[in-house]
Amino acid sequence: MSDLSAPKLSKWPFFLGDGLLLGMACFIAWQSKFALGHWELCFVVLCVVGGALLGLAPFLLEYDALVKLAEAGALTTVVSQLHNLEGIAAQISGATSQWQDAQDQADKTARSAREIAERMTAEVKAFTEFMQQANDSERATLRLEVEKLRRAESDWLQVVVRMLDHVYALHQGALRSGQPNLIEQLGNFQSACRDAARRVGLTPFTANEAEPFDVQRHQLVEAGAKPPPDAVVAETIATGYTFQGRLVRPALVRLRENPAAVAAPQPEAANEKQSHLPLTAADSSVP
């Protein structure tokens, strides 16, 4: 918008009219040599007042123009400020719309993140359940395999114990036969069998003659019999066994105080007795 300038008013016509009126007043006063009459006095006053008004008129008009010009300038400034306010309002409206768009995008992002988190939680839960089921199934399978291995170990342990019992019965029969070659051969055979059994942790043991009776390691031939406190072992009827340091079966012995211990049992009877010896409760389970 172009700047407003004050209009230029020519003052000489007003000054000319002022001079004419003042000259007429002087002329009227000069023509009246004596006291002025009413009409002459009125004409003189009118001429003087008219000249004064004509002299003041251009200044008043310029002042009025300047006032109007100032009002127009102020109005122009107000209009320009209004335009600026409209621009600011447009900027505020644009910023508000952009903020609204950003808020919408943030809401969409938050919803997407929430959905992703929910899906991840569901997948983690499903994976945890799957792993739990897999672990339970694998644990059940391993438990079944362990039970099978324990039963298999108990079976072969009983088989080895029975075989060693028969070998011990054969060796006892050889001792009673009194044949040195047979005793030596069966002794070597028994030692070889026991060495093979020791490799898998099965160790046979016998009670020495005149050894004090031990309730933890010895068992009487008579079922349910209670040995006296000073009982001494007379002979071993069946070998005892330990498996990996754990007692499997105590040694079956006869006591010296028992009269029945004088008569030695026949090899066949000892063999049959050893074949029917029960294993302890520890024999039915695997450590």
C-alpha positions in Angstrom: 0.0 0.0 0.0 1.4 3.5 -1.1 2.2 6.1 1.6 -0.4 9.0 1.8 0.9 12.6 1.4 -0.7 15.8 2.6 -2.5 17.8 -0.2 -1.0 21.2 -1.1 -3.5 24.1 -0.8 -2.8 27.4 -2.6 -3.1 30.2 0.0 -2.7 33.3 -2.2 -6.5 33.4 -3.2 -7.4 33.6 0.4 -4.7 36.2 1.1 -5.9 38.2 -1.9 -9.5 38.1 -0.7 -8.3 39.1 2.8 -6.4 42.0 1.3 -9.4 43.2 -0.7 -11.7 43.0 2.3 -9.3 44.9 4.5 -8.8 47.5 1.7 -12.5 47.9 1.3 -12.8 48.5 5.1 -10.0 51.1 4.9 -11.7 52.7 1.9 -15.0 52.9 3.7 -13.3 54.4 6.8 -11.4 56.9 4.6 -14.5 58.0 2.7 -16.3 58.7 6.0 -14.6 61.9 7.2 -16.7 62.1 10.2 -18.2 59.5 12.6 -19.2 56.3 10.8 -22.8 55.5 10.5 -24.3 52.3 11.4 -24.2 50.9 7.9 -20.6 52.0 7.3 -19.5 50.5 10.7 -21.3 47.3 9.9 -19.6 47.1 6.4 -16.2 47.8 8.0 -16.7 45.1 10.7 -17.9 42.6 8.1 -14.9 43.3 5.9 -12.5 42.9 8.8 -14.1 39.7 10.0 -14.3 38.3 6.5 -10.7 39.1 5.8 -9.7 37.4 9.1 -11.8 34.4 8.2 -10.3 34.2 4.7 -6.8 34.5 6.3 -7.5 31.6 8.7 -9.4 29.4 6.2 -6.4 27.9 4.4 -4.7 26.9 7.7 -7.9 25.4 9.0 -8.4 23.5 5.7 -4.8 22.2 5.9 -5.3 21.1 9.5 -8.5 19.3 8.6 -6.7 17.6 5.7 -3.8 16.6 7.9 -6.2 15.1 10.5 -8.0 13.1 7.8 -4.6 12.0 6.5 -3.5 10.9 10.0 -6.8 9.0 10.4 -6.3 7.4 7.0 -2.7 6.4 7.9 -3.9 5.0 11.2 -6.7 3.1 9.3 -4.1 1.8 6.9 -1.9 0.6 9.8 -4.8 -1.1 11.4 -5.7 -2.7 8.1 -2.2 -3.9 7.6 -2.1 -5.2 11.1 -5.4 -7.0 10.4 -3.8 -8.6 7.4 -0.9 -9.6 9.5 -3.3 -11.1 12.1 -5.0 -12.9 9.3 -1.7 -14.3 8.2 -0.9 -15.3 11.8 -4.3 -16.9 12.2 -3.7 -18.8 9.0 -0.3 -19.9 10.3 -1.9 -20.9 13.6 -4.6 -22.8 11.7 -1.9 -24.6 9.6 0.1 -25.4 12.7 -3.0 -26.7 14.4 -3.8 -28.9 11.4 -0.2 -30.2 11.3 -0.4 -30.9 15.1 -3.6 -32.7 14.6 -2.0 -34.8 11.8 1.0 -35.5 14.0 -1.4 -36.5 16.8 -3.3 -38.8 14.5 0.0 -40.4 13.3 1.1 -40.8 16.9 -2.2 -42.5 17.8 -1.8 -44.8 14.8 1.8 -45.6 15.8 0.7 -46.2 19.4 -2.1 -48.5 18.2 0.4 -50.4 15.9 2.9 -50.7 18.8 0.1 -52.0 21.1 -1.0 -54.5 18.5 2.6 -55.7 18.0 3.1 -56.0 21.7 -0.1 -58.0 22.0 0.9 -60.3 19.2 4.4 -60.7 20.7 2.8 -61.5 24.1 0.5 -64.1 22.5 3.4 -65.6 20.5 5.6 -65.8 23.7 2.7 -67.4 25.6 2.2 -69.9 22.8 5.9 -70.6 22.6 6.1 -71.0 26.3 3.2 -73.5 26.3 4.8 -75.4 23.4 8.1 -75.5 25.2 6.4 -76.6 28.4 4.6 -79.4 26.6 7.8 -80.4 24.9 9.7 -80.4 28.2 6.9 -82.4 29.8 6.9 -84.9 26.9 10.7 -85.1 26.9 10.7 -85.5 30.7 8.1 -88.3 30.5 10.2 -90.0 27.8 13.4 -89.6 29.8 11.6 -90.9 32.9 10.4 -93.9 30.9 13.8 -94.6 29.6 15.4 -94.3 33.0 12.8 -96.7 34.4 13.6 -99.1 31.5 17.3 -98.7 32.2 16.8 -99.4 35.9 14.7 -102.5 35.2 17.4 -103.7 32.7 20.2 -103.0 35.2 18.2 -104.8 37.9 17.7 -107.7 35.6 21.3 -108.1 34.5 22.4 -107.5 38.0 20.3 -110.4 39.2 21.6 -112.5 36.4 25.2 -111.8 37.2 24.6 -112.4 40.9 23.0 -115.7 40.1 25.9 -116.7 37.9 28.4 -115.7 40.6 26.4 -117.7 43.1 26.6 -120.8 40.9 30.4 -120.2 40.4 30.8 -119.9 44.2 28.8 -123.1 44.7 31.0 -124.9 42.2 34.1 -123.7 43.9 32.8 -124.8 47.3 32.0 -128.2 45.8 35.6 -128.4 44.4 36.9 -127.6 47.8 34.9 -130.4 49.4 36.0 -132.8 46.6 39.7 -132.4 47.7 41.0 -132.5 44.1 43.8 -129.9 43.8 43.6 -129.5 40.0 39.8 -129.0 40.1 40.1 -126.6 43.0 42.8 -124.6 41.2 40.8 -124.4 37.9 37.5 -123.5 39.6 39.4 -121.0 41.8 40.9 -119.3 38.7 37.5 -119.4 37.0 35.8 -117.8 40.0 38.5 -115.1 40.2 38.1 -114.3 36.5 34.3 -114.0 36.9 34.6 -111.8 40.0 37.2 -109.5 38.2 34.8 -109.1 35.3 31.9 -108.3 37.7 34.1 -105.7 39.5 34.6 -103.8 36.2 30.8 -103.0 36.2 30.8 -102.1 40.0 29.6 -105.4 41.3 31.9 -106.6 44.1 31.3 -110.0 45.9 32.5 -110.5 49.5 32.5 -113.4 51.9 32.7 -113.6 55.7 35.9 -114.9 57.1 35.9 -117.8 59.5 35.7 -116.6 63.2 34.6 -113.1 62.0 32.1 -111.4 64.4 28.6 -111.4 63.0 27.6 -108.1 61.5 23.9 -107.5 61.1 24.5 -105.0 58.2 26.7 -107.4 56.2 25.7 -110.9 57.3 22.5 -112.9 57.2 21.7 -116.2 58.9 20.6 -119.3 57.1 17.7 -119.8 59.4 15.0 -117.3 58.4 13.9 -115.2 61.4 16.6 -116.4 63.7 18.3 -113.8 66.0 22.0 -114.3 66.6 23.4 -113.8 70.1 25.5 -110.7 70.8 28.8 -112.6 70.6 28.0 -114.6 67.6 30.9 -115.7 65.4 30.7 -116.8 61.7 31.6 -120.4 61.1 31.3 -120.5 57.3 29.9 -118.6 54.3 27.0 -120.3 52.5 26.4 -117.6 49.9 28.5 -114.7 48.8 27.3 -111.1 49.6 27.5 -108.3 47.0 27.9 -104.6 46.8 27.1 -102.6 43.7 29.0 -99.3 43.3 29.6 -99.2 47.0 26.0 -99.9 47.9 25.0 -103.2 49.6 23.0 -105.4 47.3 22.7 -108.5 49.3 24.4 -109.6 52.7 26.4 -112.7 52.9 24.6 -115.8 54.0 26.5 -117.4 56.8 26.3 -120.1 59.5 27.3 -119.4 63.1 29.8 -121.4 65.0 27.5 -121.9 67.9 24.9 -123.5 65.6 25.2 -127.3 65.8 23.9 -127.5 62.3 27.1 -125.8 61.1 29.1 -129.0 61.8 27.7 -130.9 58.9 28.8 -129.4 55.6 26.0 -128.9 53.0 26.2 -130.8 49.7 27.3 -128.7 46.7 23.9 -129.3 45.0 22.0 -128.2 48.1 24.3 -125.1 48.5 23.8 -124.3 44.8 20.0 -124.6 45.1 20.1 -122.4 48.2 22.1 -119.7 46.5 19.8 -119.7 43.5 16.8 -118.9 45.7 18.6 -116.2 47.8 16.6 -112.9 47.6 18.3 -109.7 46.8 17.8 -106.7 49.1 15.4 -103.8 48.3 18.4 -101.9 46.9 18.8 -104.5 44.2 15.5 -103.6 42.5 16.4 -100.0 41.9 19.3 -98.2 40.2 21.2 -95.5 42.1 
